[in-house]
Every structure is written in C-alpha cells, then in structure tokens.
C-alpha cells in the first residue's frame, strides 16, 4: 500500500510540473518564482532517487518496480527544465531593467 501511495504522490507532482514549465516559458519573467523553492524541490528529488538506489529491497525487485524510479527522474528533469527557464527569465528581466 505504501508503494501505491508513493507512486500517486510522485505522479501527482509529475503531472503538475509540465504546466509550471509551460507557464515559466510563456511568462518570460522570474516574478512570482522562487529560486530557493526550485532548488529545494530538486534536492528532494535527488534524495528520493538516491534513497531508491541504496534501498536493497527496492533494487532486488527493480525489474518489476522500475517505474517508481522513472517518475522520480522524470520529475527531476521537469524541475531542472524549470530551473533553466528561471535562469533564462532572470536574464530577460535584467535586460528589461536596462
């Protein structure tokens, strides 16, 4: 049961990130965004990925549970994309200020 709930949590977060990335891309500004928040979320996904990789029982059943790690990595990539857009948008904000 705990694995199902973990999957639901990771998939729910994962479903939200594409909307956030598109919003960041279109907004072309960092207003309303938090760099600290993005970094903390990235750190959390790194911790989740590492916890799966060092969990012997998970790794022993990896062939049948690979999808859990897949969604952690996918979410990490989405947040990473949002962080890259943050940097782009920060530069755009600075150019507009000049």
N, C-alpha and C positions, 0 to 999 in steps of 0.2 A: 504493500500500500504506500509506503514512504517513497518508493521509486516512482510510482504513478504521480504522486503529488509533486515530486521534484520535476518530473517531465512537464507537468502542467504549468509549473512556475516558470521554467526556462522557455517553454513555447510561448507563454503569455508575454513574457518580456520580449522575446524574439519577434513576436507579431507587432509589437509597438515600435521597435527601432526603425523599420523601414519608413514609417510615417514621419518619424523625427528627422531622419536623414533627408528626406524629400523637403521637409519644411526648412531645414537648415540651408539646403541648396537653393531654394527659391528665395528665402529671406535675404540672403547676401549681407547679413549683419550678425554680430555676436550679441546684440541686445536681447536680453531675456535668456541668455545661455550662461551656464556656469562651467568654467574650465575645471574647477575642483570637482564638481559633480561627475563630469565625464571621466576624469582620472580615477576617481573612487570606484566608479562602475567598472572601468577597465581592470582595475586592481582586483575587484571582486570576481570577475570572470577568470582572471589568471589564477586566483586562489581556487576557484571551482574546478578549473581544468587540472591544476596540479593535484588537487585532492582526489580526482578520479584516477590520475596516473599512478599515484602512490598507494591507492586502495587495492590491496591484494585480491580481495573477493570480487571487486568490480573487474579488475584486469583478468581474473581467471574466467569470467563469463563475458569477456569483451565481445566475442563473436556474436552473441545474442543481444548485447546491450550497447553496441557502438553508437547508436543514435543519440544517446544521452550526451556523450562527449561531443558529437557532431553539432548539437544545438548550442552547447557552451561555446564552441569555436565559432560557429556562425554568428552568435550574438556578439562575441568579441570583435569579429570583423566589422559588424554593423556599427558598434560603438567606435571602433577605430576610424571608420569612414566618417562618422560624425565629428570626431576629433580633427581629422584632416580638413573637413569643411569649416570647423571652428577657426583653424589657422588661416585658411583662405579668407574667411569672412572678417577676421581680425585685420588682415592686411587691407581688405577693401574698406573697412571702417577708417583705418589710418589714412588711406589715400583720400577719402571723402573729407576728412578733417583738414587736410592741407589746402 
